């Protein structure tokens, strides 16, 4: 490769060509890094404002915890664990826990194999 071959010296034209390429790349790098820092600062600012807004909304809520919600307690008492409020019942576990990825086909097979239970 002619470009990488060592030479005795560098011509004036080669020097200016190299210096120009270096300058242009430095300018582009500076401009793109500035855009990147500005975008990062804007996204960080947005996230902080969004979190503050969510916390402010949460503080205004009358019922802030799901286990203290009387409607949820009634659903457990009537359906998920009849007669008592027991969040760790077998029925609650199967109906309310999320399955991901490779667990889904096995879960569908399991649901199809079980007979429908009367509510």
C-alpha positions as CSV (number, residue, x, y, z in Angstrom):
1,X,0.0,0.0,0.0
2,X,1.5,3.2,-1.2
3,X,-0.2,5.3,1.5
4,X,1.4,3.4,4.5
5,X,4.8,3.2,3.0
6,X,7.5,5.0,4.9
7,X,9.0,7.9,3.1
8,X,12.0,10.2,3.7
9,X,9.9,13.3,3.9
10,X,6.5,14.8,3.5
11,X,5.7,17.3,0.8
12,X,4.0,20.5,1.6
13,X,0.9,19.4,-0.2
14,X,0.7,16.1,1.8
15,X,1.1,18.1,5.1
16,X,-1.7,20.5,4.3
17,X,-3.9,17.6,3.1
18,X,-3.3,15.7,6.4
19,X,-3.7,18.8,8.5
20,X,-7.0,19.7,6.7
21,X,-8.4,16.2,7.3
22,X,-7.4,16.3,11.0
23,X,-9.0,19.7,11.4
24,X,-12.2,18.7,9.7
25,X,-12.5,15.5,11.7
26,X,-11.8,17.4,15.0
27,X,-14.5,19.9,14.1
28,X,-17.0,17.2,13.4
29,X,-16.1,15.3,16.5
30,X,-16.5,18.4,18.6
31,X,-19.9,19.2,17.0
32,X,-21.2,15.7,17.5
33,X,-19.9,15.4,21.0
34,X,-21.6,18.7,21.9
35,X,-24.9,17.4,20.5
36,X,-24.5,14.2,22.4
37,X,-23.9,16.1,25.7
38,X,-26.8,18.4,25.1
39,X,-29.1,15.4,24.4
40,X,-27.9,13.6,27.5
41,X,-28.5,16.7,29.6
42,X,-31.9,17.2,28.2
43,X,-32.9,13.5,28.8
44,X,-31.6,13.6,32.3
45,X,-33.5,16.8,33.0
46,X,-36.7,15.2,31.6
47,X,-36.3,12.1,33.7
48,X,-35.8,14.2,36.9
49,X,-38.9,16.3,36.2
50,X,-40.9,13.2,35.4
51,X,-39.9,11.4,38.6
52,X,-40.7,14.5,40.6
53,X,-44.1,14.7,39.0
54,X,-44.9,11.1,39.7
55,X,-43.9,11.4,43.3
56,X,-46.0,14.5,43.7
57,X,-49.0,12.7,42.2
58,X,-48.4,9.7,44.5
59,X,-48.3,11.9,47.6
60,X,-51.8,13.3,46.7
61,X,-53.3,9.8,46.4
62,X,-55.7,8.7,49.2
63,X,-54.7,5.0,48.9
64,X,-50.9,4.7,48.1
65,X,-50.3,1.0,48.6
66,X,-52.1,-1.7,46.8
67,X,-52.3,-4.0,49.8
68,X,-54.2,-1.3,51.7
69,X,-56.8,-0.8,48.9
70,X,-60.2,-2.1,50.2
71,X,-61.3,-3.1,46.6
72,X,-58.2,-5.3,46.2
73,X,-58.8,-6.8,49.6
74,X,-62.4,-7.6,48.6
75,X,-61.2,-9.3,45.4
76,X,-58.8,-11.5,47.4
77,X,-61.5,-12.2,50.0
78,X,-64.2,-13.1,47.4
79,X,-62.2,-14.7,44.5
80,X,-58.5,-15.2,44.9
81,X,-58.4,-16.6,48.5
82,X,-62.1,-17.2,49.5
83,X,-62.9,-16.2,53.0
84,X,-59.6,-14.4,53.8
85,X,-57.2,-11.9,52.5
86,X,-54.2,-14.1,51.6
87,X,-52.1,-12.5,48.8
88,X,-49.9,-15.6,48.4
89,X,-52.6,-18.1,47.5
90,X,-52.1,-20.5,44.7
91,X,-54.8,-19.0,42.5
92,X,-53.4,-15.5,43.0
93,X,-50.0,-16.7,42.1
94,X,-51.1,-18.2,38.8
95,X,-53.4,-15.4,37.8
96,X,-51.4,-12.4,38.8
97,X,-47.7,-13.3,38.2
98,X,-46.3,-12.5,34.8
99,X,-44.6,-15.1,32.6
100,X,-41.8,-14.1,30.1
101,X,-40.1,-15.6,27.1
102,X,-39.6,-19.4,27.2
103,X,-42.1,-19.8,30.1
104,X,-45.1,-18.8,28.0
105,X,-45.6,-22.0,25.9
106,X,-45.3,-24.2,29.0
107,X,-47.8,-21.9,30.8
108,X,-50.3,-22.1,27.9
109,X,-50.0,-25.9,27.9
110,X,-50.5,-26.0,31.7
111,X,-53.6,-23.8,31.4
112,X,-55.1,-26.0,28.6
113,X,-54.5,-29.2,30.5
114,X,-56.3,-28.0,33.7
115,X,-60.1,-28.3,33.8
116,X,-61.8,-24.9,34.3
117,X,-62.5,-24.2,37.9
118,X,-65.8,-22.7,39.0
119,X,-65.3,-19.2,40.4
